[in-house]
Amino acid sequence: FHAHPAYVRALAARVCSHWQEHGRPDRLLMSFHGMPEATLAQGDPYFCECHATARLLAEELELAPAEWEIAFQSRFGRAAWLKPYAAERFAALPGEGVQRLDVICPGFVADCVETLEEIALEGRQTFIGAGGREFHAIACLNDDPVWLDALAGLVDEQLAGWSPREASPDSHRRACQIAAGAPAAAPALDVI
């Protein structure tokens, strides 16, 4: 759902709510979880989907190109990961004149160690230590009512057209057998 309008609107509502309380930054950095660069070369669409989400969010917020950027976080190991790296951008931005930075993590729908520690704590320390004045980590969507409504709509869209199945002791037993490793039989086709 990286480009779904309801998801993008929920992200924009989260950012706007933050800005109403704290004011607008010099720059909005959208940080996504990183992946090894090799995944992009192998055809994984994730990198492009992250850029699409960021572009759509920037458009929804009516941001000029100089008011936002994208970065990737949570890299580990020695392999090259998707760039730019968030930690390197936090260190560089004050030298580029950015004194007030807001960061949102659109790829995370709920706050976790990677958003709270890596971004909100370590990111702030890096940015302020490099000469930045103010750093705000915008909370993930979490249990925001706008997001929950959007998520319910996404589920409804995806379930549209599915016929309900009757639950029976046999269907439950069969599901347990398949979960335990029994081969799943091909579904029978109704012949008219």
WOBEL-V44130 format. One record per residue. N is the residue number from 0. SS is DSSP state (H for helix, E for strand, L for the rest). Layout:
N | SS
N | SS
This chain:
0 | L
1 | L
2 | L
3 | L
4 | H
5 | H
6 | H
7 | H
8 | H
9 | H
10 | H
11 | H
12 | H
13 | H
14 | H
15 | H
16 | H
17 | H
18 | H
19 | H
20 | H
21 | H
22 | L
23 | L
24 | L
25 | L
26 | E
27 | E
28 | E
29 | E
30 | E
31 | E
32 | E
33 | L
34 | L
35 | E
36 | H
37 | H
38 | H
39 | H
40 | H
41 | L
42 | L
43 | L
44 | L
45 | H
46 | H
47 | H
48 | H
49 | H
50 | H
51 | H
52 | H
53 | H
54 | H
55 | H
56 | H
57 | H
58 | H
59 | H
60 | L
61 | L
62 | L
63 | L
64 | H
65 | H
66 | H
67 | E
68 | E
69 | E
70 | E
71 | E
72 | E
73 | L
74 | L
75 | L
76 | L
77 | L
78 | L
79 | L
80 | E
81 | L
82 | L
83 | L
84 | E
85 | H
86 | H
87 | H
88 | H
89 | H
90 | H
91 | H
92 | H
93 | H
94 | H
95 | H
96 | L
97 | L
98 | L
99 | E
100 | E
101 | E
102 | E
103 | E
104 | L
105 | L
106 | L
107 | L
108 | L
109 | L
110 | L
111 | L
112 | H
113 | H
114 | H
115 | H
116 | H
117 | H
118 | H
119 | H
120 | H
121 | H
122 | H
123 | H
124 | H
125 | H
126 | H
127 | H
128 | H
129 | L
130 | L
131 | L
132 | L
133 | E
134 | E
135 | E
136 | E
137 | L
138 | L
139 | L
140 | L
141 | L
142 | L
143 | L
144 | H
145 | H
146 | H
147 | H
148 | H
149 | H
150 | H
151 | H
152 | H
153 | H
154 | H
155 | H
156 | H
157 | H
158 | H
159 | L
160 | L
161 | L
162 | L
163 | L
164 | L
165 | L
166 | L
167 | L
168 | H
169 | H
170 | H
171 | H
172 | H
173 | H
174 | H
175 | H
176 | H
177 | H
178 | H
179 | L
180 | L
181 | L
182 | L
183 | L
184 | L
185 | L
186 | L
187 | L
188 | L
189 | L
190 | L
191 | L
